[in-house]
Amino acid sequence: MDELNAKSSAFFQAIDERRREDPLIGAKLGAKEFVQRIMEGMKDEKGVHIESMLCAFGALAGYSCQAGVRQLLVHENGINEKEAFVIVDCADGRKYFAGETLNKPLVESQYSVWALAGGAAQHLGAENLIDIGEIFKYVIQTVGSEKFGILRISEDHKPGDLPCNYLKYLWPAIFPVVKQFCSAPVEWPILFGLAIQEVMYSGKDVIAPLQALMIVMESAVPMSKVDFNSL
């Protein structure tokens, strides 16, 4: 065990040294690591269900936007949660999070989840991207209802589970390792965005890029807004 820990420590130290040349090296290597890990975990006798992979990474990417903002503003800078997010309290007792701070890593920045996933779709031949504004509108309309987080995808491309379930079971297991790969919370969504690109390229012969992008963003947008403790 000590030898294993020493090797792990040396590995992450090497990543830190390479950050001077490539600030996103941790996110890039972490993306490859988690694609491999989750792909192995999802593999069965038929292989890997690519739609489930896209849904899982979309959910993780979406929630990592909230987790990153929460870590930076609330935990590190002591900003009140109500100032960091727009909080929506629903009749069922659950709360949901929104706001510009959350939208920036999700859809607005250069390395946002939307920019990375959409870029992969375009690279794979998609000429016109899906309407991300319509997805936001649908998610907002369904907050607090049974339709929230249910993907509007054809039956032949439906993932094996819901985004909230992938998030619930995967996030606690992999988040500690995400922090080892990434030097700052702002890199967490980038890592998952790069992982999404890897999955989209791997599944290019199985699912059209726009369908893949739809699964990713219909998973990412609602999961960016959930209260993880209520899943």
Phi, psi and omega per residue, in radians:
M1 nan -0.730 3.123
D2 -1.089 -0.684 3.126
E3 -1.145 -0.697 3.123
L4 -1.118 -0.766 3.126
N5 -1.116 -0.640 3.122
A6 -1.139 -0.727 3.125
K7 -1.142 -0.718 3.130
S8 -1.118 -0.762 3.125
S9 -1.075 -0.728 3.131
A10 -1.143 -0.655 3.139
F11 -1.092 -0.865 -3.112
F12 -1.254 -0.473 3.034
Q13 -1.159 -0.674 3.105
A14 -1.128 -0.657 3.084
I15 -1.084 -0.793 3.135
D16 -1.016 -0.683 -3.130
E17 -1.195 -0.545 -3.127
R18 -1.405 -0.190 -3.127
R19 -1.119 -0.454 3.137
R20 -1.083 -0.624 3.136
E21 -1.541 -0.614 -3.106
D22 -2.425 1.707 -3.078
P23 -1.031 -0.402 -3.092
L24 -1.780 0.290 -3.091
I25 -1.046 -0.669 3.140
G26 -1.103 -0.792 3.123
A27 -1.112 -0.680 -3.135
K28 -1.153 -0.820 3.141
L29 -1.227 -0.639 3.102
G30 -1.117 -0.677 3.115
A31 -1.033 -0.811 3.131
K32 -1.117 -0.699 -3.138
E33 -1.089 -0.797 -3.070
F34 -1.321 -0.555 3.026
V35 -1.048 -0.786 3.132
Q36 -1.117 -0.794 -3.110
R37 -1.088 -0.866 -3.069
I38 -1.267 -0.587 3.078
M39 -1.090 -0.742 3.095
E40 -1.124 -0.692 -3.122
G41 -1.205 -0.507 -3.107
M42 -1.637 -0.103 -3.060
K43 -1.246 2.366 3.018
D44 -2.259 -2.881 -3.079
E45 -1.127 -0.347 3.127
K46 -1.635 -0.093 -3.096
G47 1.886 -2.545 -3.119
V48 -1.941 2.262 3.093
H49 -1.427 1.844 -2.973
I50 -1.117 -0.603 3.138
E51 -1.116 -0.641 3.107
S52 -1.181 -0.667 3.080
M53 -1.093 -0.778 -3.136
L54 -1.106 -0.720 3.124
C55 -1.135 -0.786 -3.121
A56 -1.080 -0.836 -3.121
F57 -1.248 -0.535 3.050
G58 -1.112 -0.754 3.125
A59 -1.108 -0.786 3.133
L60 -1.130 -0.701 3.136
A61 -1.109 -0.794 -3.131
G62 -1.072 -0.851 -3.105
Y63 -1.189 -0.560 -3.142
S64 -1.093 -0.446 3.065
C65 -1.118 -0.817 3.107
Q66 -1.152 -0.757 -3.126
A67 -1.075 -0.681 3.130
G68 -1.159 -0.796 3.105
V69 -1.100 -0.742 -3.123
R70 -1.089 -0.753 -3.135
Q71 -1.126 -0.801 -3.061
L72 -1.247 -0.836 -3.035
L73 -1.504 -0.807 -3.036
V74 -1.430 -0.928 -3.027
H75 -1.381 -0.718 -3.065
E76 -1.554 -0.529 -3.090
N77 -1.987 0.036 3.026
G78 1.184 0.368 3.114
I79 -1.352 2.393 3.139
N80 -1.080 2.466 -3.135
E81 -0.943 -0.647 -3.117
K82 -1.232 -0.343 3.081
E83 -1.583 -0.479 -3.130
A84 -1.365 -0.547 -3.085
F85 -2.298 2.816 2.842
V86 -1.557 2.095 -3.054
I87 -1.866 2.253 3.128
V88 -1.928 2.048 3.091
D89 -1.678 2.237 -3.097
C90 -1.862 2.878 -3.079
A91 -1.096 -0.449 -3.122
D92 -1.401 0.050 3.111
G93 1.588 -0.123 3.141
R94 -1.554 2.723 3.085
K95 -2.139 2.660 -3.106
Y96 -2.277 2.693 -3.014
F97 -2.055 2.478 3.129
A98 -2.581 -2.996 3.071
G99 2.072 2.912 -3.080
E100 -1.133 -0.633 -3.141
T101 -1.077 -0.568 3.137
L102 -1.398 -0.640 -3.088
N103 -1.246 -0.479 -3.094
K104 -1.031 -0.954 3.123
P105 -1.286 -0.323 -3.124
L106 -1.415 -0.805 -3.029
V107 -2.422 -0.132 -2.948
E108 -1.907 -0.511 -3.041
S109 -1.451 2.958 -3.124
Q110 -1.027 -0.657 -3.127
Y111 -1.913 0.543 3.124
S112 -1.156 2.848 3.088
V113 -1.010 -0.745 3.140
W114 -1.122 -0.752 -3.133
A115 -1.122 -0.750 -3.107
L116 -1.245 -0.775 -3.141
A117 -1.210 -0.746 3.113
G118 -1.134 -0.654 3.095
G119 -1.089 -0.691 3.103
A120 -1.132 -0.725 3.123
A121 -1.068 -0.746 3.108
Q122 -1.147 -0.698 3.119
H123 -1.102 -0.511 -3.139
L124 -1.526 0.051 3.010
G125 1.998 -0.037 3.130
A126 -1.240 2.197 -3.114
E127 -1.532 -0.701 3.130
N128 -2.130 2.295 -3.114
L129 -1.490 2.905 3.102
I130 -1.202 2.861 -3.112
D131 -1.492 1.698 -3.091
I132 -1.175 -0.538 3.106
G133 -1.099 -0.645 3.130
E134 -1.171 -0.639 3.098
I135 -1.113 -0.770 3.098
F136 -1.048 -0.754 -3.136
K137 -1.071 -0.761 3.141
Y138 -1.137 -0.761 -3.134
V139 -1.085 -0.771 3.131
I140 -1.089 -0.702 -3.137
Q141 -1.162 -0.502 -3.053
T142 -1.728 -0.026 3.113
V143 -0.953 2.252 3.121
G144 1.463 -0.007 3.137
S145 -1.926 3.011 3.137
E146 -1.207 -0.301 -3.126
K147 -1.454 -0.226 -3.091
F148 -1.089 2.257 3.107
G149 1.340 0.175 3.068
I150 -1.660 2.101 -3.062
L151 -1.260 2.404 3.062
R152 -1.624 1.283 -3.053
I153 -2.189 2.518 3.115
S154 -1.045 2.655 -3.051
E155 -0.994 -0.622 -3.086
D156 -1.284 -0.136 3.108
H157 -2.214 0.322 -3.140
K158 -1.300 2.404 3.069
P159 -1.139 2.916 -3.113
G160 -1.328 -0.255 -3.132
D161 -2.667 3.076 3.139
L162 -1.436 2.650 3.099
P163 -0.957 -0.697 -3.096
C164 -1.121 -0.565 3.132
N165 -1.299 -0.702 3.049
Y166 -1.055 -0.767 -3.131
L167 -1.104 -0.804 -3.081
K168 -1.015 -0.730 -3.044
Y169 -1.601 -0.486 -3.078
L170 -1.547 -0.688 -3.013
W171 -0.999 -0.886 -3.117
P172 -1.067 -0.522 -3.095
A173 -1.343 -0.623 -3.010
I174 -1.815 -0.314 -3.069
F175 -1.012 -0.733 3.111
P176 -1.015 -0.585 -3.141
V177 -1.352 -0.594 3.065
V178 -0.971 -0.767 -3.127
K179 -1.143 -0.470 3.093
Q180 -1.269 -0.643 -3.136
F181 -1.325 -0.614 -3.017
C182 -1.824 2.333 -3.095
S183 -1.441 -0.262 -3.097
A184 -2.584 2.622 -3.133
P185 -0.996 -0.522 -3.135
V186 -1.086 -0.361 -3.124
E187 -1.463 -0.261 -3.057
W188 -1.047 -0.885 3.109
P189 -1.131 -0.529 3.118
I190 -1.133 -0.755 3.093
L191 -0.960 -0.851 -3.100
F192 -1.250 -0.552 3.054
G193 -1.110 -0.717 3.094
L194 -1.184 -0.618 3.075
A195 -1.117 -0.700 3.101
I196 -1.053 -0.736 3.091
Q197 -1.011 -0.775 3.134
E198 -1.029 -0.777 -3.118
V199 -1.178 -0.701 3.122
M200 -1.102 -0.724 3.101
Y201 -1.159 -0.682 -3.138
S202 -1.141 -0.584 -3.069
G203 -1.737 0.284 -3.036
K204 -1.073 -0.440 -3.138
D205 -1.587 -0.055 -3.072
V206 -1.906 -0.625 -3.080
I207 -2.435 2.407 3.136
A208 -1.123 2.570 -3.056
P209 -1.013 -0.659 -3.133
L210 -1.218 -0.617 3.069
Q211 -1.169 -0.704 3.094
A212 -1.091 -0.766 3.140
L213 -1.111 -0.656 3.124
M214 -1.102 -0.771 3.110
I215 -1.064 -0.795 -3.119
V216 -1.040 -0.909 -3.018
M217 -1.349 -0.523 3.069
E218 -1.275 -0.247 3.013
S219 -1.601 -0.732 -3.034
A220 -1.222 -0.789 -3.035
V221 -1.099 -0.899 3.126
P222 -1.157 -0.615 -3.109
M223 -1.281 -0.298 3.049
S224 -1.223 -0.328 -2.993
K225 -1.816 -0.157 -3.013
V226 -1.350 2.713 2.946
D227 -1.569 1.873 -3.028
F228 -0.981 -0.632 -3.090
N229 -1.167 -0.256 -3.131
S230 -1.764 0.016 -3.138
L231 -1.174 nan nan
